[in-house]
């Protein structure tokens, strides 16, 4: 039987994010996107503990969309989640459908109204610099997002939440290793040359400035925190003016 150990090191920040952005509501059906990474498995544990502690009635399940190159055997995840008592779905990645669209479709088919993503502060920084350097835009992952804002779908019935957005990836990797979780590190799957270069740049800068990621988090919080239509409209006007090319 798998024993769920409370990861006190980062649970405070996790709880604050859930509360600040009102990510979960009574009666939600939450589908955790389980890639096999340390952060995605820890997210599942943290959500499970949060709902128990708050006595929040939420249906919790997990889904893996396999691409064929995942280092974690889905059968291992099935056994692990069975011991946790968590419903688990697995399906191959569609060739003519983006991963985000496939996750949305799966959530709707199974009647889940919340998709929980394990995006961390590392990914937040990486995505922001990528949009800035290679597209000349100000874009960042949002803490809470409707499905119609994340894919080509016109439906906004699925809510995307990212409770780990202000937490570092290495914290989860250390915890997963200590607990013997069947996981891989989040950066084992190769990305583009540009993404790898940005990641290396961030790591190099962090050696000179240990507060690098904390500063990035503070700088991007206004973008990450966009929740109301008024604030989004104001931000879009600002971004449009800044992104205008002469």
N, C-alpha and C positions, 0 to 999 in steps of 0.2 A: 504493500500500500504506500503510495506516495505521500510523504508528509510535507504539508505546506508550511514553510518557515517564513515568518514576516521579515522582509528586508527593510529594517528600520532606517538604514543609511539614507534612503531616498524616498521613503513613503510620505514624508511631510510635504515635499515639493509636489509629489504626485497628487496627494489629496487636495492641496491648494489649487492646482490646475483644474481638477474636476469641479471644485466648488466655485472658483472664480468665473469659469466659463459655462457653468451649469450644464456640464456635458451629459449627465445621466438624469433620467426622470423615472418616477415610479411607473412600472409596467413596460419599460423599454425592453425590446428584444435585441440583444447586442451580439454582433458577429465579429469576433476578433480575427484579424487577418494574420494567420500564422505562417510565416515564411520559413520557420526553422531557426531563425536567428535568436541570439540570446535575449535581445530586447523584446521580441514578440512573445516569447515564452514567459518572460518576467511580467509583461503587460497582462497576460492572462491571469497569472497568480495575483497580481496587484488588484485587478478588477474584482476577482473572486473574493479577496479579503475585504475590499472596500464595501462591497454589497453586503457581506456578512456583518461587518462592523456597524454599518449604518442601518442595518435591517431593511435594506432597499430591495423590494421585490422586482428583480430583473432576471430575464431569461438570458443565460450566457452560453454561447457556443463558439466554435472555432472553425475556420475554413483555410485550406491550403490549395492554392492554384499552382500545380506543378508545371515546371518548364523543362523538366528532364535533366537539369544540371544541378539540382539541389543536393547538397552534401548530406542532408539528413533524410534517412529512409522514412517515407510517410507511414510505413507499417510500425516503425518505432514510435512515431508520434501518436498513432492510433492507440497503441497499448498504453502509452504514458497518459493520454487524456482519458482513456477508459478507467484507469485507476483513480483519476481525479474526479470522475463522474461528470465530465464535460462532453457534450455532444460534439462530434467532429465530422466535418465534411471534407472530401478531397475530390478534385476534378482536374483533368489535364488542362494545360493552358491552350486556349483556342488560337488558331493561326491567323484568323481574320478579325480578331477582336482584341482591343487593348486590355491590359490587365485591369485597369480601373473599371472599364465598362463591364468586364466579365464579373468582377466582384460585385458591382451594382446589380447586375442581372441575377446573380446567385442570391444576394440578399433579398431582392424582391420576390424571387421564386419561393424562397423559404420563409417569407414574411418576417424578415428582420428589418427593423427601422433604423438601426445604428450600426455603422461599420467602425470598428476601433482599429486604428493604425498605430504601429509601433515606431513612428518617426521620432528621432531623437534630435538633440541640439546639434550633433555632428551633421546630420542630414539637413537640418534647417540652414546651417551656415554654408554647406556645400551647394545647396540649391540656390541660395541667394546670390552667392558669388558667380555661379554659372550663368544666371539670368543677367547679372550686371556685366560680366566680362564678354559673354558670347552673344547676347541679344540686345544689350544696351537698355535693359528694362529693370524696374524695381519690382521684383516679385519675391514672395516668400510663402512658405507653407502656412496655413491658417490653423489655429487651434480647433475651431469648429467650422464646418463647411457643409453646405448642402450638396447633394449629389449632382444637381444640374450645373454647379460651379466647377466641378472636378472632372466632368466628362462631357461628351457631346449630347448626352441625354437631356431632354427638356423637362424631365420629371425631377422634382426636388423632394421626393418622399423619403429618401434615405439621408440620414445625418451622419457626416464623417467626423470623428473625434480623434484628436492626437494628444493623449494625456501625458506623453513622455517628452514633449517638445522642448522642455527646458532642462532636460537631464542628459548627461553624457553617456555615450555608448559603452565606454570601458567599465563603468560601474556595473552594468548588467552582465557584461562578459565575465567579470570577476565573480559575481554572485552565482551565475549559472555554472561556472566551473566548480565552485565550492559545493554547490548542491547536486552536482552530477546530472544536470539537465541534458537531454539529448539535443543539443543545439550546436550551431556553428557561429563563427563571428560574422558580423554583418557585412564586412568588406571582402569576404572571400570570393564572391562572384565578381568577375572582372567587369569594369565599366569602360567608358570611352577614355581615350587618352587625355582629353580635356578634364574629365572628372577626376582621373587619377592625379593629374598635375595640380589641380586645385586642392585636393586632399593632402598631397605632399606639402604644398605651400602653407596650408593651415597648420599642419603638424610642425613645420619648421618655425613658423612664427610663434607658435605656442611655447617652444623652448626658450625664446627670448622674452615672451610676455605670458606668464602663467594665467593672467586674467583675460586672455584673448576671447575665449568662448563666453565668459561672463559679460564682456563688453558687447559682443555680437548679440547676445540674448537681450541685453538692455536696449540696444539700438533698434532691434527689430520688433520689440514688443508692441509698438503701436500698429505695425502691419499685421502681426500675428493675431492681435486682439480685435480685428475688425469683425463686428458681429451685427451691428444694426445697419439698416438700409441707408440711413443718413450718413453714417461714418464711411460706408463703402462708397457712396456717391462722391463724397468730398475727396476721398483718397483717389478715386478714379480720375477726378478732375486734376488733382495734383500730379498723379503719375503721367497723365496724358501730356501735361505741359512740360514735364521734365523729359519725357521720352520723345518730344517733337524734334525732328532733325531738320536743320536748315538746308 
